[in-house]
Amino acid sequence: MNKTAQAGQAPAAEGRHTGDPRTDVATALHHLSTLVQGIYTRVSERHDLTPVQARLLCVLLDGPRGMAELAQCFGVEKAALTGLMNRAERRGLAQRSAVPGDRRALQVTLTDAGHQAATAFHAEVSAELNRLVSPLPPDVRESFGDTMAEIIAACRASGCADHR
């Protein structure tokens, strides 16, 4: 087993920088994304949710959303979102209702049980993510937060990526 595999890192692609991941922003972002996704998945499982169900509940914590808006947020067609919603409704986590003034449109809201599940999940995943950055000194954490906010704002402005 090579040193990269022993360290739990993906092997470097040929022609790509193979040094410390801190010197290669793309590699570091990839590793950070993997860590965050792992936390999200583990916490989802502890709450008896799939990661996509947890994401749906967290999106709905901000208030009701239309099916079309949710489909866009998840990067799927409205028809594909139907299965996710069917499962969420069967579990009593969310409900669909007609949009006043538009018979064809549906909005999705959390039920009381869904709100409780979303709040509990969000609190636990936030605590885990805060632990991830806790070794950083406060000023570095603040700078890191500012940098992430700049990246997110730039993506929102340009429409380059989903930002939820």
C-alpha positions as a Markdown table, in Angstrom:
| # | Residue | x | y | z |
|---|---|---|---|---|
| 1 | Met | 0.0 | 0.0 | 0.0 |
| 2 | Asn | 1.4 | 3.4 | -0.9 |
| 3 | Lys | 1.7 | 6.3 | 1.5 |
| 4 | Thr | -1.2 | 8.2 | -0.1 |
| 5 | Ala | -3.5 | 5.2 | 0.4 |
| 6 | Gln | -2.3 | 4.7 | 3.9 |
| 7 | Ala | -3.1 | 8.3 | 4.7 |
| 8 | Gly | -6.6 | 7.8 | 3.5 |
| 9 | Gln | -6.1 | 10.2 | 0.6 |
| 10 | Ala | -7.0 | 9.6 | -3.0 |
| 11 | Pro | -3.9 | 9.0 | -5.2 |
| 12 | Ala | -2.8 | 11.9 | -7.3 |
| 13 | Ala | -3.7 | 11.9 | -10.9 |
| 14 | Glu | -0.8 | 11.8 | -13.3 |
| 15 | Gly | 0.5 | 15.3 | -14.0 |
| 16 | Arg | -1.2 | 16.8 | -11.0 |
| 17 | His | 0.6 | 18.3 | -8.0 |
| 18 | Thr | 1.3 | 15.4 | -5.6 |
| 19 | Gly | 2.6 | 17.4 | -2.6 |
| 20 | Asp | 0.8 | 18.7 | 0.5 |
| 21 | Pro | -2.9 | 19.1 | -0.3 |
| 22 | Arg | -2.8 | 22.6 | 1.3 |
| 23 | Thr | -0.8 | 23.7 | -1.8 |
| 24 | Asp | -3.4 | 22.4 | -4.2 |
| 25 | Val | -6.7 | 24.2 | -3.6 |
| 26 | Ala | -8.7 | 21.8 | -5.9 |
| 27 | Thr | -7.4 | 18.7 | -4.1 |
| 28 | Ala | -7.9 | 20.3 | -0.7 |
| 29 | Leu | -11.5 | 21.3 | -1.6 |
| 30 | His | -12.1 | 17.7 | -2.8 |
| 31 | His | -10.9 | 16.3 | 0.5 |
| 32 | Leu | -12.9 | 18.8 | 2.5 |
| 33 | Ser | -16.0 | 18.0 | 0.5 |
| 34 | Thr | -15.5 | 14.3 | 1.2 |
| 35 | Leu | -15.2 | 14.9 | 4.9 |
| 36 | Val | -18.3 | 17.1 | 4.9 |
| 37 | Gln | -20.3 | 14.5 | 2.9 |
| 38 | Gly | -19.2 | 11.8 | 5.3 |
| 39 | Ile | -20.4 | 13.8 | 8.3 |
| 40 | Tyr | -23.7 | 14.6 | 6.6 |
| 41 | Thr | -24.2 | 10.9 | 5.7 |
| 42 | Arg | -23.4 | 9.7 | 9.2 |
| 43 | Val | -25.6 | 12.2 | 10.9 |
| 44 | Ser | -28.4 | 11.5 | 8.5 |
| 45 | Glu | -28.2 | 7.8 | 9.3 |
| 46 | Arg | -28.3 | 8.5 | 13.0 |
| 47 | His | -31.6 | 10.4 | 12.4 |
| 48 | Asp | -33.0 | 7.6 | 10.3 |
| 49 | Leu | -32.9 | 9.8 | 7.2 |
| 50 | Thr | -31.3 | 9.4 | 3.8 |
| 51 | Pro | -28.9 | 12.3 | 3.0 |
| 52 | Val | -31.4 | 13.6 | 0.4 |
| 53 | Gln | -34.2 | 13.5 | 2.9 |
| 54 | Ala | -32.1 | 15.4 | 5.4 |
| 55 | Arg | -31.3 | 18.0 | 2.7 |
| 56 | Leu | -35.0 | 18.3 | 1.8 |
| 57 | Leu | -35.9 | 18.9 | 5.4 |
| 58 | Cys | -33.2 | 21.5 | 5.9 |
| 59 | Val | -34.2 | 23.4 | 2.8 |
| 60 | Leu | -37.8 | 23.4 | 4.0 |
| 61 | Leu | -36.7 | 24.8 | 7.4 |
| 62 | Asp | -36.6 | 28.2 | 5.7 |
| 63 | Gly | -40.3 | 27.9 | 4.8 |
| 64 | Pro | -42.6 | 26.4 | 2.2 |
| 65 | Arg | -41.1 | 25.8 | -1.3 |
| 66 | Gly | -42.8 | 25.1 | -4.6 |
| 67 | Met | -42.2 | 21.7 | -6.2 |
| 68 | Ala | -40.6 | 23.4 | -9.2 |
| 69 | Glu | -38.2 | 25.4 | -7.0 |
| 70 | Leu | -37.3 | 22.2 | -5.1 |
| 71 | Ala | -36.7 | 20.3 | -8.3 |
| 72 | Gln | -34.3 | 23.1 | -9.4 |
| 73 | Cys | -32.6 | 23.1 | -6.1 |
| 74 | Phe | -32.0 | 19.3 | -6.3 |
| 75 | Gly | -31.1 | 19.4 | -10.0 |
| 76 | Val | -33.9 | 17.0 | -11.0 |
| 77 | Glu | -37.1 | 17.1 | -13.0 |
| 78 | Lys | -40.3 | 17.7 | -11.1 |
| 79 | Ala | -41.4 | 14.2 | -11.8 |
| 80 | Ala | -38.2 | 12.8 | -10.1 |
| 81 | Leu | -39.0 | 14.9 | -7.0 |
| 82 | Thr | -42.3 | 13.2 | -6.7 |
| 83 | Gly | -40.8 | 9.9 | -5.3 |
| 84 | Leu | -38.8 | 11.8 | -2.7 |
| 85 | Met | -42.0 | 13.7 | -1.7 |
| 86 | Asn | -44.0 | 10.5 | -1.6 |
| 87 | Arg | -41.6 | 8.9 | 0.8 |
| 88 | Ala | -41.4 | 12.1 | 3.0 |
| 89 | Glu | -45.2 | 12.3 | 3.1 |
| 90 | Arg | -45.5 | 8.5 | 4.0 |
| 91 | Arg | -43.1 | 9.2 | 7.0 |
| 92 | Gly | -45.1 | 12.2 | 8.0 |
| 93 | Leu | -42.2 | 14.6 | 7.5 |
| 94 | Ala | -43.6 | 16.9 | 4.8 |
| 95 | Gln | -46.8 | 17.6 | 3.0 |
| 96 | Arg | -47.8 | 19.0 | -0.4 |
| 97 | Ser | -50.6 | 21.5 | -0.8 |
| 98 | Ala | -52.1 | 23.6 | -3.5 |
| 99 | Val | -50.8 | 27.1 | -4.1 |
| 100 | Pro | -53.6 | 29.6 | -3.7 |
| 101 | Gly | -54.4 | 31.1 | -7.1 |
| 102 | Asp | -52.6 | 28.4 | -9.1 |
| 103 | Arg | -54.4 | 25.1 | -9.3 |
| 104 | Arg | -51.5 | 23.3 | -11.0 |
| 105 | Ala | -48.8 | 24.4 | -8.6 |
| 106 | Leu | -47.9 | 22.6 | -5.4 |
| 107 | Gln | -46.0 | 23.8 | -2.4 |
| 108 | Val | -44.2 | 21.7 | 0.2 |
| 109 | Thr | -44.1 | 22.4 | 3.9 |
| 110 | Leu | -42.8 | 20.5 | 6.9 |
| 111 | Thr | -45.1 | 18.8 | 9.2 |
| 112 | Asp | -44.5 | 19.2 | 13.0 |
| 113 | Ala | -42.6 | 15.9 | 13.0 |
| 114 | Gly | -40.6 | 17.1 | 9.9 |
| 115 | His | -39.8 | 20.3 | 11.6 |
| 116 | Gln | -38.6 | 18.5 | 14.7 |
| 117 | Ala | -36.5 | 16.1 | 12.6 |
| 118 | Ala | -35.0 | 18.9 | 10.5 |
| 119 | Thr | -34.2 | 20.9 | 13.6 |
| 120 | Ala | -32.5 | 18.0 | 15.4 |
| 121 | Phe | -30.6 | 17.0 | 12.2 |
| 122 | His | -29.5 | 20.5 | 11.5 |
| 123 | Ala | -28.3 | 21.0 | 15.1 |
| 124 | Glu | -26.3 | 17.8 | 15.1 |
| 125 | Val | -24.7 | 18.3 | 11.7 |
| 126 | Ser | -23.8 | 21.9 | 12.6 |
| 127 | Ala | -22.1 | 20.6 | 15.8 |
| 128 | Glu | -20.2 | 18.0 | 13.9 |
| 129 | Leu | -19.1 | 20.6 | 11.3 |
| 130 | Asn | -18.1 | 23.0 | 14.0 |
| 131 | Arg | -15.9 | 20.2 | 15.5 |
| 132 | Leu | -14.3 | 19.8 | 12.1 |
| 133 | Val | -13.0 | 23.4 | 12.2 |
| 134 | Ser | -12.5 | 23.6 | 16.0 |
| 135 | Pro | -8.7 | 23.0 | 15.8 |
| 136 | Leu | -8.3 | 26.2 | 13.8 |
| 137 | Pro | -7.4 | 29.3 | 15.7 |
| 138 | Pro | -10.4 | 31.8 | 15.9 |
| 139 | Asp | -8.9 | 34.3 | 13.5 |
| 140 | Val | -8.2 | 31.5 | 10.9 |
| 141 | Arg | -11.8 | 30.1 | 11.4 |
| 142 | Glu | -13.2 | 33.6 | 10.8 |
| 143 | Ser | -11.0 | 34.1 | 7.7 |
| 144 | Phe | -12.1 | 30.6 | 6.4 |
| 145 | Gly | -15.7 | 31.5 | 7.0 |
| 146 | Asp | -15.3 | 34.8 | 5.1 |
| 147 | Thr | -13.6 | 33.1 | 2.2 |
| 148 | Met | -16.4 | 30.5 | 2.0 |
| 149 | Ala | -19.0 | 33.3 | 2.0 |
| 150 | Glu | -17.2 | 35.0 | -0.8 |
| 151 | Ile | -17.1 | 31.8 | -2.9 |
| 152 | Ile | -20.8 | 31.2 | -2.2 |
| 153 | Ala | -21.8 | 34.8 | -3.1 |
| 154 | Ala | -19.8 | 34.6 | -6.3 |
| 155 | Cys | -21.6 | 31.4 | -7.3 |
| 156 | Arg | -25.0 | 32.8 | -6.4 |
| 157 | Ala | -24.2 | 35.9 | -8.5 |
| 158 | Ser | -23.1 | 33.9 | -11.5 |
| 159 | Gly | -25.4 | 31.0 | -11.2 |
| 160 | Cys | -22.4 | 28.6 | -11.3 |
| 161 | Ala | -23.6 | 26.2 | -8.7 |
| 162 | Asp | -26.4 | 25.2 | -6.4 |
| 163 | His | -25.9 | 27.1 | -3.1 |
| 164 | Arg | -28.3 | 25.5 | -0.7 |
